[in-house]
Amino acid sequence: MKKEYWLIILTYIVMQFSGILGIPLLLKLGVGEGESMRMAQIMASGYWTVFSFAAAFVLVLFFMRTHFRDNKELRGDAAPVSVSILWAVAGVFLALTVQVLAATIETRVLGIQGESENTQVIMEVLKVTPLLILVTSIIGPILEEIIFRKILFGALYQRMNFFLSALISSIVFALVHGEPQHLLLYGSMGFVFAFLYIRTKRLLVPIFAHVAMNTLVVLLQSNREQLEEMMKKAEQMQFIFGGM
C-alpha cells in the first residue's frame, strides 16, 4: 500500500479519537458557557466535529493530490463519463432502496428495534450546530469513500475477488460507525458503494451517491415533524372526502 494511503488512514483514526481532548478543550475555552452541561457538551461536540473533519479533509486531499486518477488496482479502464453519470444518479436510489430493505430486515427479521443512535445524535447536534451538515452531507462521505472504497477495497481487490473485497471493506465500514447491531444496514450500503466503484472505476460515482444519500436522509430527518404533520392532514382530508 502506498505511503500516502497509510498517512490518510492515520489521519482518519486521529480525527475519530481527537474529540477525547478537543471537546473538553472547547468547554474550557468557554463554548456553551451559560448553557446547561448537556447543551454545552452538544455544542462543543458539534464545533469540534466540524473542525476536526475539516482539518482531516484538507490533509487527506493533500495526500491524495496525485492519486485520484490512479485506479490500477481495479483492473480495467474507467467507464465513459455519460455512463458514470447515469450510475451516479442510479446509485443514489439504489443506496436508499438497500438502506430501506436492510432496516426492514433488521426490524422484522432480526428484531432490532429503534433508529440508528448515530442518526439521532447527529440530528440533535445539528439543531445546535447547523454547520455540522457540511460534515454529515459532504466531508464525511467523501472521506469514507476515499478510505473504505479507494484505499481499503482497492487494496483487497488486488488480492481477492469482488465479493470478498466488498464484504471485508463493508464490514469495517459498518463497524467504524460504532453500531454493531446495525452491521447489516451500514454493510449493505458499503456493498452498494463498492459496486458503483468497481462498475465505473471512478471514485466520484460512489462519492456522489453517498453525498446525495446522506443529504436526503438529513433533510428528511430535519423536516420529520413537518412531514408527519402533512401526512396526518392528508389522511384527514382523505377520510373527509372518502366519507362524502
C-alpha positions as CSV (number, residue, x, y, z in Angstrom):
1,M,0.0,0.0,0.0
2,K,1.3,3.5,-0.8
3,K,2.8,5.6,1.9
4,E,0.3,8.3,1.4
5,Y,-2.5,5.8,2.0
6,W,-1.2,4.9,5.4
7,L,-0.9,8.6,6.2
8,I,-4.6,9.0,5.2
9,I,-5.7,6.1,7.4
10,L,-3.6,7.5,10.3
11,T,-5.2,10.9,9.8
12,Y,-8.7,9.4,9.9
13,I,-8.0,7.5,13.1
14,V,-6.6,10.5,14.9
15,M,-9.6,12.5,13.8
16,Q,-12.0,9.9,15.1
17,F,-10.4,10.0,18.6
18,S,-9.5,13.7,18.7
19,G,-12.7,14.6,20.4
20,I,-11.4,13.0,23.6
21,L,-9.1,16.0,24.0
22,G,-10.8,18.5,21.7
23,I,-14.3,18.6,23.3
24,P,-13.0,19.2,26.9
25,L,-10.7,21.9,25.5
26,L,-13.6,23.8,23.8
27,L,-15.6,23.6,27.1
28,K,-12.6,25.1,29.0
29,L,-12.4,27.8,26.4
30,G,-16.0,28.8,27.1
31,V,-18.0,27.1,24.4
32,G,-21.6,26.7,25.7
33,E,-21.0,29.0,28.6
34,G,-24.3,29.9,30.3
35,E,-26.0,26.8,28.9
36,S,-26.7,23.5,30.8
37,M,-23.9,21.0,30.9
38,R,-25.7,18.7,28.4
39,M,-26.2,21.6,25.9
40,A,-22.7,22.8,26.3
41,Q,-21.3,19.3,25.6
42,I,-23.6,19.1,22.5
43,M,-22.3,22.5,21.2
44,A,-18.7,21.6,21.9
45,S,-19.1,18.2,20.2
46,G,-20.6,19.9,17.1
47,Y,-18.0,22.5,16.8
48,W,-15.1,20.1,17.3
49,T,-16.6,17.6,14.8
50,V,-16.7,20.4,12.2
51,F,-13.2,21.5,12.9
52,S,-11.6,18.0,13.1
53,F,-13.3,16.7,9.9
54,A,-12.4,19.9,8.0
55,A,-8.8,19.6,9.1
56,A,-8.6,15.9,8.2
57,F,-10.3,16.7,4.9
58,V,-7.6,19.2,3.9
59,L,-4.8,16.7,4.9
60,V,-6.4,13.8,3.0
61,L,-6.9,15.9,-0.1
62,F,-3.2,16.9,0.1
63,F,-2.1,13.3,0.5
64,M,-4.4,12.2,-2.4
65,R,-3.5,15.1,-4.8
66,T,-1.6,12.7,-7.2
67,H,-3.6,9.6,-6.6
68,F,-7.3,10.4,-7.5
69,R,-6.9,9.2,-11.1
70,D,-4.8,6.1,-10.2
71,N,-7.1,3.1,-10.5
72,K,-4.7,0.5,-11.5
73,E,-5.9,-1.8,-8.7
74,L,-9.3,-2.0,-10.3
75,R,-8.2,-3.9,-13.4
76,G,-9.6,-2.0,-16.3
77,D,-10.5,1.3,-17.9
78,A,-12.9,3.8,-16.4
79,A,-16.5,3.9,-17.7
80,P,-17.4,6.7,-20.1
81,V,-18.4,10.0,-18.4
82,S,-22.1,9.6,-19.6
83,V,-22.3,6.1,-18.2
84,S,-20.7,7.1,-15.0
85,I,-23.2,10.0,-14.6
86,L,-26.1,7.5,-15.1
87,W,-24.6,5.1,-12.5
88,A,-24.1,8.0,-10.0
89,V,-27.7,9.1,-10.2
90,A,-29.0,5.5,-10.2
91,G,-26.7,4.8,-7.3
92,V,-28.5,7.3,-5.1
93,F,-31.8,5.4,-5.5
94,L,-30.0,2.0,-5.2
95,A,-28.4,3.0,-1.9
96,L,-31.7,4.4,-0.5
97,T,-33.5,1.2,-1.5
98,V,-30.9,-1.1,0.0
99,Q,-31.0,1.1,3.2
100,V,-34.8,0.7,3.5
101,L,-34.6,-3.1,2.8
102,A,-31.8,-3.6,5.4
103,A,-33.7,-1.6,8.0
104,T,-36.8,-3.6,7.4
105,I,-34.9,-6.9,7.7
106,E,-33.2,-5.7,10.9
107,T,-36.6,-4.7,12.4
108,R,-38.9,-7.5,11.3
109,V,-36.5,-10.5,10.9
110,L,-33.7,-9.8,13.4
111,G,-35.8,-8.0,15.9
112,I,-33.5,-4.9,16.1
113,Q,-35.7,-2.1,17.2
114,G,-35.2,1.6,17.1
115,E,-33.4,4.0,14.7
116,S,-29.7,4.4,14.4
117,E,-28.4,6.1,17.5
118,N,-25.8,7.8,15.3
119,T,-28.5,9.4,13.3
120,Q,-30.4,10.5,16.4
121,V,-27.3,12.1,18.0
122,I,-26.3,13.8,14.7
123,M,-29.8,15.3,14.4
124,E,-29.7,16.6,18.0
125,V,-26.3,18.2,17.4
126,L,-27.4,19.6,14.0
127,K,-30.1,21.7,15.8
128,V,-27.4,23.4,17.8
129,T,-24.6,23.4,15.2
130,P,-26.1,23.8,11.7
131,L,-22.6,23.8,10.2
132,L,-22.4,20.1,11.0
133,I,-24.4,19.4,7.9
134,L,-21.2,20.1,5.9
135,V,-19.7,17.1,7.7
136,T,-22.6,14.7,7.5
137,S,-23.5,15.5,3.9
138,I,-20.2,16.3,2.2
139,I,-17.0,15.9,4.1
140,G,-17.8,12.7,5.9
141,P,-19.0,10.8,2.8
142,I,-16.0,11.9,0.8
143,L,-13.5,10.8,3.4
144,E,-15.3,7.5,3.8
145,E,-15.3,6.8,0.1
146,I,-11.5,7.6,-0.1
147,I,-10.7,5.4,2.8
148,F,-13.1,2.5,2.5
149,R,-13.5,2.2,-1.2
150,K,-10.4,3.8,-2.8
151,I,-7.9,2.5,-0.2
152,L,-9.3,-0.5,1.7
153,F,-11.5,-2.0,-1.0
154,G,-8.9,-1.2,-3.7
155,A,-6.1,-2.9,-1.7
156,L,-8.2,-6.0,-1.1
157,Y,-9.4,-6.2,-4.7
158,Q,-5.8,-6.6,-5.8
159,R,-5.7,-9.9,-3.9
160,M,-9.2,-11.3,-4.0
161,N,-12.5,-11.2,-5.9
162,F,-15.1,-8.5,-5.7
163,F,-17.4,-10.2,-3.2
164,L,-14.8,-10.9,-0.6
165,S,-13.2,-7.4,-1.1
166,A,-16.6,-5.7,-0.8
167,L,-17.6,-7.9,2.2
168,I,-14.5,-7.2,4.3
169,S,-14.3,-3.5,3.5
170,S,-18.1,-3.1,4.1
171,I,-17.9,-4.8,7.5
172,V,-15.0,-2.5,8.5
173,F,-17.0,0.4,7.2
174,A,-20.0,-0.7,9.3
175,L,-18.0,-1.3,12.5
176,V,-16.4,2.1,12.3
177,H,-19.8,3.7,12.7
178,G,-19.9,2.2,16.2
179,E,-23.2,0.4,16.0
180,P,-22.5,-3.3,15.5
181,Q,-26.3,-4.0,15.9
182,H,-26.7,-2.2,12.6
183,L,-24.0,-4.2,10.8
184,L,-26.4,-5.2,8.0
185,L,-27.6,-1.6,7.5
186,Y,-24.2,0.0,7.1
187,G,-22.6,-3.1,5.5
188,S,-25.2,-3.2,2.7
189,M,-24.6,0.4,1.8
190,G,-20.9,-0.3,1.7
191,F,-21.6,-3.1,-0.8
192,V,-23.6,-0.6,-3.0
193,F,-20.8,1.9,-3.0
194,A,-18.2,-0.8,-3.7
195,F,-20.3,-2.0,-6.6
196,L,-20.6,1.5,-8.0
197,Y,-16.8,2.0,-7.7
198,I,-15.9,-1.3,-9.5
199,R,-18.7,-0.8,-12.1
200,T,-17.4,2.6,-13.2
201,K,-13.9,2.6,-11.8
202,R,-14.5,6.3,-11.0
203,L,-14.4,7.2,-7.3
204,L,-16.6,10.2,-8.0
205,V,-19.5,7.9,-8.6
206,P,-19.8,6.4,-5.1
207,I,-18.9,9.8,-3.7
208,F,-21.8,11.4,-5.5
209,A,-24.2,8.6,-4.4
210,H,-23.0,8.7,-0.8
211,V,-23.2,12.5,-0.5
212,A,-26.6,12.7,-2.1
213,M,-28.0,9.8,0.1
214,N,-26.7,11.4,3.3
215,T,-28.0,14.8,2.3
216,L,-31.5,13.4,1.6
217,V,-31.6,11.5,4.9
218,V,-30.5,14.6,6.8
219,L,-33.1,16.8,5.1
220,L,-35.9,14.2,5.7
221,Q,-34.9,13.8,9.3
222,S,-34.7,17.6,9.8
223,N,-38.2,18.0,8.5
224,R,-39.6,14.9,10.0
225,E,-42.2,16.6,12.2
226,Q,-43.4,18.7,9.3
227,L,-43.7,15.6,7.1
228,E,-45.6,13.7,9.7
229,E,-48.0,16.6,10.2
230,M,-48.5,16.8,6.4
231,M,-49.2,13.0,6.3
232,K,-51.8,13.4,9.1
233,K,-53.5,16.2,7.3
234,A,-53.5,14.2,4.1
235,E,-55.1,11.2,5.9
236,Q,-57.7,13.5,7.4
237,M,-58.6,15.0,4.0
238,Q,-58.8,11.5,2.5
239,F,-61.2,10.5,5.4
240,I,-63.3,13.6,4.8
241,F,-63.6,13.2,1.1
242,G,-64.0,9.4,1.4
243,G,-67.0,9.9,3.7
244,M,-68.8,12.3,1.3
